[in-house]
Amino acid sequence: MSPLTALLTIPSQSLTTKCMIDFADRINSIPKMVFSKILEKADWNNTRLLRGNIVEEVLKLRRLPGKALSIGGITVASSLMKANLIYDYWLMVQPVACGSGRRLFDGLDGDLSSS
């Protein structure tokens, strides 16, 4: 289990703040979908493992009643950007600079405005 997962799933840790516990409770309670080709199961509360085509799966999810989808991860985000399936961008910038790795907007043609 990663430190972040531990923080989100074990809110009783002595170093957590009320804000962290509230966030963990909220994120643990909402439905989540994880796209993975390697995971065999998803252990996190209210989490479903999806192995199909990301674009096709998101199109299915959009047909269901409910609120907007929030996405994370560069592979999912890039796939949905290329398919023009992202209507609003709310970027959360973490105060970490790695210096290498994949970039979110690399490989995209044209503008990112929704049609």
N, C-alpha and C positions, 0 to 999 in steps of 0.2 A: 504494500500500500504506500502510495506517495505521501509526503508530508501534507500536501494540500488536501488529498482525500481524507487523511487522518483528521485534519483540522475540521473539514466539513462534516465528517460523520461522527466525530467524538467531541461534541461541544463542551464536555466537562473538563477539558484540559485546563490546567491552572494558568496558562499564559493567554487564554482567550479573553476577549473583551465581550461585553454585552452585544455590541454591534456585530462581532464575528459570530456569536451564538445565534443571533437573530437571522443573519445571512445564511448560516448553515441550516437552521430550521426551515427557512423558506426554500432554499435550493434542494434540500432533501425531500420536501413535500410535493414539488411540482413534477409532472411527467417529463421524462427525458428520453431521447433517442440517441443511441451511439452507433455511428457507422464504423464498422471495422471488418477487415478481412482476416485478422489474426486472433482476436478475442474469441474465446469459446463461450463465454457467458458474461453478463453484465451484473455485477453484484450490488451496485448502488441502488438505494431506494427508488422505486418508481421508474426504473430504467429498462428500456427495451433495446435489444441488440438488433440492428438492421444490417444485412449483408448485401442487399440489392444495389442497383444503380442509384446513386445519390439524387440525381435530378428526378428520376421517376418516383422515388420514395417521397421526396419533398412535394412533388405535384399531388400525390395521393393525400399527404397530410394537409395540404392547403384546402382540399375539398371538404375537410371535416370542419364542423363548427368549433369555434374557439378563438383564442387570441392570436396575435402575431407569433411567429416562430423566432426564437433567438438562436443564433448559430455561433459556433466556435470552432477553431481549428482551420489551418490554412488550406487543407485539402478540400474540406466541405465548402468553405467560403469561396475558394477559387472556382470550383465546379459550378456553384450556383451563380457566381458572377458571370461566368462564360455563357451560361444559359439565360442570362438576363432575368433571374428570379429574385433578385434582391431589390426591394423597393426603397428602403431607407437604410442608410449606413449610420450606425451609432458605434463609433469606435471607442474601445476602452484601451487606453495606453497604460501599460504597466511600466513602472520606473526601472526597467532593466534594459541594458544594451548588450547584445551578444556579439555583434561584429560579423557574424556570418549566418548562413541559413537561408531558407526560402523567404522571399518577400511577397507580401500579400497581393500587390497589384502587378507583379511581373507576368508577362505573357498574355495580357489582355489587349484586345484590339478595340479601338474606338473609345467613346466616352462611357461613363458609368451611369448616365442619367437613365431613369426608368422610362419606358415608353407607354 
